[in-house]
Amino acid sequence: MIEEQKHLDEIQQLRQGEQAVANLFGQYREQLQRMVRFRMDQRLLGRIDCDDVLQDAYLEVARRVDKFIENPQVPFFIWIRQVTTQVLIDLHRSHLGAKMRSANLEISLNRHAGGHSNSHSLAALLVGNLTSPSQAAVREERIVQLRQALDKMDAIDREVLVLRHLEDMSNNEVAAELGLDKSAASKRYIRALSRLKDVLAAFQEE
């Protein structure tokens, strides 16, 4: 109910014009930055700045916002995230050209699967402070083990974890992004998290 009211309030704000669009986009900027950093191909680091990606995304949002207001099928954040994802895909194609593995790019950026780099980032986050800096080698070994466990998961279950933990999205936002009903998104999250907890518990027993 709260999220539904938030959705309606944001649509009303968007009707107020360009400054309102800029303000709302700014509220989600940190989350969008996180998404871009996690999903950008390593070969583009240093060549494309995250802020440049978001600038291009904002211009595209501003250009298309009137159509979104006419038929807002998803929350504003989900929509601008999708726009930003498409901008990032286009930048990959533009900069990498023939070097780009298009199939892998679609898998890593699309909302239906989490890429290998995301598995590594998520593993590092979940391992967290289980080991001290002096135990760096042990920590890296555990990250590798956890990443392997993530890679064996159903792609959508893995993506649910990525969206929840790396992009800090709510269950309702994950459901909207993946085209799932809320209960299905929640069940997938609980199932995937349970599997990871078993792996983490095994680490602590070592």
Backbone hydrogen bonds, N-H to C=O, Kabsch-Sander energy under -0.5 kcal/mol:
donor,donor_aa,acceptor,acceptor_aa,energy
5,Q,1,M,-2.2
6,K,2,I,-2.2
7,H,3,E,-2.3
8,L,4,E,-2.1
9,D,5,Q,-2.7
10,E,6,K,-2.4
11,I,7,H,-1.9
12,Q,8,L,-2.0
13,Q,9,D,-2.2
14,L,10,E,-2.5
15,R,11,I,-1.3
16,Q,13,Q,-2.0
17,G,14,L,-1.3
21,V,17,G,-1.8
22,A,18,E,-2.5
23,N,19,Q,-2.5
24,L,20,A,-2.4
25,F,21,V,-2.5
26,G,22,A,-2.2
27,Q,23,N,-1.5
28,Y,24,L,-0.9
28,Y,25,F,-0.9
29,R,26,G,-1.1
32,L,28,Y,-2.2
33,Q,29,R,-2.7
34,R,30,E,-2.0
35,M,31,Q,-2.0
36,V,32,L,-2.5
37,R,33,Q,-2.6
38,F,34,R,-2.2
39,R,35,M,-1.8
40,M,36,V,-1.4
44,L,41,D,-2.2
45,L,42,Q,-1.1
46,G,48,I,-0.5
47,R,44,L,-2.1
48,I,44,L,-2.2
52,D,49,D,-0.6
53,V,49,D,-1.7
54,L,50,C,-2.1
55,Q,51,D,-2.1
56,D,52,D,-2.2
57,A,53,V,-2.3
58,Y,54,L,-2.7
59,L,55,Q,-2.1
60,E,56,D,-1.8
61,V,57,A,-2.6
62,A,58,Y,-3.1
63,R,59,L,-1.7
64,R,60,E,-1.7
65,V,61,V,-1.3
67,K,64,R,-0.6
68,F,64,R,-1.6
69,I,65,V,-2.6
70,E,66,D,-1.7
71,N,67,K,-1.3
73,Q,71,N,-1.7
79,W,75,P,-2.2
80,I,76,F,-2.7
81,R,77,F,-2.1
82,Q,78,I,-2.2
83,V,79,W,-2.3
84,T,80,I,-2.4
85,T,81,R,-2.4
86,Q,82,Q,-2.1
87,V,83,V,-2.2
88,L,84,T,-2.4
89,I,85,T,-2.4
90,D,86,Q,-2.5
91,L,87,V,-2.2
92,H,88,L,-2.2
93,R,89,I,-2.3
94,S,90,D,-2.4
95,H,91,L,-2.6
96,L,92,H,-2.8
97,G,92,H,-0.6
97,G,93,R,-1.4
99,K,96,L,-2.4
100,M,97,G,-1.5
102,S,100,M,-1.3
105,L,101,R,-2.4
106,E,102,S,-2.5
107,I,103,A,-1.9
108,S,104,N,-2.6
109,L,105,L,-2.2
110,N,106,E,-2.5
113,A,110,N,-1.0
115,G,108,S,-0.6
119,S,115,G,-1.8
120,H,116,H,-2.0
121,S,117,S,-2.4
122,L,118,N,-2.9
123,A,119,S,-2.5
124,A,120,H,-2.4
125,L,121,S,-2.0
126,L,122,L,-2.6
127,V,123,A,-2.5
128,G,124,A,-1.8
130,L,127,V,-2.0
135,Q,132,S,-2.1
136,A,133,P,-1.1
139,R,135,Q,-2.6
140,E,136,A,-2.6
141,E,137,A,-1.9
142,R,138,V,-2.2
143,I,139,R,-2.3
144,V,140,E,-2.3
145,Q,141,E,-2.2
146,L,142,R,-2.8
147,R,143,I,-2.7
148,Q,144,V,-2.3
149,A,145,Q,-1.7
150,L,146,L,-2.3
151,D,147,R,-2.7
152,K,148,Q,-1.0
153,M,150,L,-1.4
158,R,154,D,-2.4
159,E,155,A,-2.2
160,V,156,I,-2.4
161,L,157,D,-1.7
162,V,158,R,-2.3
163,L,159,E,-2.9
164,R,160,V,-2.4
165,H,161,L,-3.1
166,L,161,L,-0.6
166,L,162,V,-2.1
167,E,162,V,-1.6
169,M,163,L,-2.3
174,V,170,S,-2.5
175,A,171,N,-2.5
176,A,172,N,-2.1
177,E,173,E,-2.6
178,L,174,V,-2.5
179,G,175,A,-0.9
180,L,175,A,-2.2
185,A,181,D,-2.2
186,S,182,K,-2.2
187,K,183,S,-2.4
188,R,184,A,-2.3
189,Y,185,A,-2.0
190,I,186,S,-2.5
191,R,187,K,-2.5
192,A,188,R,-2.5
193,L,189,Y,-2.8
194,S,190,I,-2.1
195,R,191,R,-1.7
196,L,192,A,-1.9
197,K,193,L,-2.4
198,D,194,S,-1.6
199,V,195,R,-1.5
200,L,196,L,-2.7
201,A,197,K,-2.5
202,A,198,D,-1.6
203,F,199,V,-1.4
204,Q,200,L,-1.8
205,E,201,A,-1.2
206,E,202,A,-0.7
206,E,203,F,-1.1
